[in-house]
Amino acid sequence: MQHCISGETGNVHERLKYLRKALGLSQEEFGKRIGKSLRAIQYWEAGTVQIPDTALKLISQVFGVSYEWLKTGQGEMWEKREKALLEELEAKTREVLEKLVRIPVVGRAGAGFPESPADMEAVGWVLVSKETFQKGGKFSVQVHGDSMEPTLHDGDFVVFKAYVGDGADIPNGKVVVVRNHSGELIVKRLTRINGLIVLTSDNPKYPPVPPEQIKTEDLRIVGVAVEAIKRVEL
């Protein structure tokens, strides 16, 4: 059965003209899109010159119109390929999202954090895998500055599991997040020197924070790193 729309006669030349107008293109613009001259498009639409099959296939590819419809008038005008690809993409997106969990990006934290999750300032959200979440990764902190380079860069996110304690049970060398007396969260590395906890930066230009300074500034470890989410420059 011939597919007719808007009074189109079913002639291949008129179908070409109908397509061009549906796309909102002049004959010259249409020709440029497929590498053909204005004269060629004029001849094709007028039926003066037969449209080569190779040209019909090219038009189909460039504009996403059905080759079968363009050649014979059979079937739908527009290819269903784009719709199928979109549906496939949406299905894959849903599949990926089902495997992810949203966790807060914490900007500042009150004295009750992490024992009191409400005592925090969430400045955004990141998605992590369910595996990371099951490992305890319940909140994230964004790295600011270059103190943890080259391991972590400004703008990277680190996912942490909540921690309450004096740090004695945290493995040496682990990345931790520390809360200061103002509620600011600082990403550092826990290092033991002569049995004492020192907070160090991976960037050697920053001096370590010794035990006495940790106590004086009331620095508390509130999270142990689970994984990093690296910022990607595009």
N, C-alpha and C positions, 0 to 999 in steps of 0.2 A: 504494500500500500504506500502510495506516495505521501510524503510529509510536507504539507503546505502551510505556510504562515504568512500573515499580512498580505494576502493576495498574490503571493509568489507563484509563478506559472509552472515551476518544475524544470525549466530549461537550465542547464548547467551554467550558462552565461548569466542568466538572471539570478541564479542562486549566488553566484560570485558577487554580483552587484548588491544583492540583499545583505550578504555577509559584510561587505565593506561598509555599507551604511549603518549596519547594526553595531559595528565597531567604532563608528564615528570618525572614519578616516576618509580623506580625500583620495582620489585615484593616485595622485603623486605620492602621498604618504604611504598608501597601501603598497605601491610598487617598491618603495624604498625598503619597506620591512622585509620583503622577500627577494630583494635584489633585482627587480625588474623595472623597465622604463615606464614612464607615463603612457607612451604610445602603446606598449604591449597591453597594459591594463585596459586602455580604451578599446582596443581591438577585441580583447577577450569579452568584455562586457557587452559590446555591440554584436558579438557573434560573427565578426568579420574573420577572425582567426580561431581555429580550434585550440582549446586549452590543453597543453600536453599533460599526460598523466603524471609525469614527474613534478609538474608545477602544482597539480592538485594535492599531491602527497606533501609537498613542501608547505603549502598553505595550511593543510591539516596540522602539521607539526608546529608551525609558527603560531597559529592562532587557537589551537586546541579544538578546532571544529572537526566533526566527523568526516572522514574521507569518503565513507560510503554515502552519507547524505549529500555531500558536495558533488559527487560523481553521478549518483543515480536518483537522489531525492528520497531514498529509503532510510527509515530509522529517525533517530533524534539528531538535531542539528549540532548540538554540543557533545563533545566526548564526555563519557562518564568517568574517564580515567582520573581527572582531577578530583572529582567527588570521592572516588574510591581511595585515592591516595590520602585525601584529607581525613576520611573515616579511619584509615589504617593508622595515620599519625595520631589521631585522637585516642584510639584504642591503646596504642603504645604508651602515650602520655599517661593515660589512666593507670596502666599497668605499672609504670615507674612510680607514680605518685602513691600507689597502694603500698609500695615498699619503703616509703619515707615517712618520717615523723617531724613535725614542726616543733622546734625548741626556741626559747627566747634568747636574744642577745642582751646580755646584762651590761648596762652602762655604769651604774653605781649600786652599792648595796649598803643597807643599814646594818646595825650591830647584830641583829638577829639572824642575818643570812649566814649560812644556808639552811640552818635549822628551821627558820621561818621563811619559806619561799616567797611569801607575800611582801617580805621586807627587801624588795629589790626594785630597781628601775629598769624595765624592759624597753630598749630603744629600737627593737626590731625583732625579726625572726629569721632563722635559717632552717633548711631541711637537711636532715641527716638520715642515714639508713636505720632500719629497725634494729640491725645488729649493733650499731653504735649506741642506740638508745638502750638496748638491753644490757650493754656493758656499763651502763650508768651515765652515759653522756646526756645530761639533762639540761645543760645551759651552755651558752657560748659567750666568749669575750673577744672583741675585735682588738687586734694588736695596733698600737699607735707608736710611731717612732721607729728607730733603727736599733734599739738596744738588743734585740734578739736575732739580728742578722748574723750570719747568712741563713740561719734555720727558718726564721719567721720574718716576714717583711711587713712593713706598714700597710694596713688594710686587710691582712690575713685574719681569718677567724680560727679560734681554737675552741674545741668542744671539751668541756670538763665534766667530770663527775663530782658531785658535792663532797666536801671533806670537812670533818670536824675532828680536831685533835691537835697535838703538838708537833706533828710531822715525823715523829720517831718511826712510824711504820711505813713511811713513804720511801720507796726505793731510791737510792742515790742516783742523781742525774735526771730525775723526772722533771718535766715542765709542770709548773704549778701556777695558780693564780692567787695573788695575795691582796687582801683588803687592808688599806691603811685607815688611820683614825678618821679621815674625811669621807670614807666610803668609796674612794677610788679603787679600781681594780687594776693590778699591775701583773703582767705576765713575766715570770722569772724561771730560772732553773734551780732546783734544790740540789745543793752540793754539800757533802759532809767533809769537813776538814778537822782532823783530830777528834772525830766523834761529835763535833758541833755542827749545827745547820747554818749554812751560809747561802744567801740568795745571790745567784750570779747571773750575768748577762752573757749571751753567746758572742756579742760584739765586745772584743777586748778593750775598746776605748772607754767602756763603762766599768767603774770599780765595783767589786762585790759589796753586798750589804752584809756586814758581819753580825754575829749573834747579839752583841750589845745594842747595835742600831735597830735590829729587828724588835728587840724588847722595848727600847726607848720610844720608837715610833709606833708601837702597838700594831705591828704588822701580823696579820693572821692569815694562814693558808686556808682558803675556802674551797679550793678545787684542785683536782689532779687531772692532767690532760689525758684525753682519750684519743683524739685525732685532731689534725689541722685541716682547715679548708682553705686552700691557697687562693689568693687573688690572682686572676689571670689577666695579663695585659693583652688587649686586642688591637 
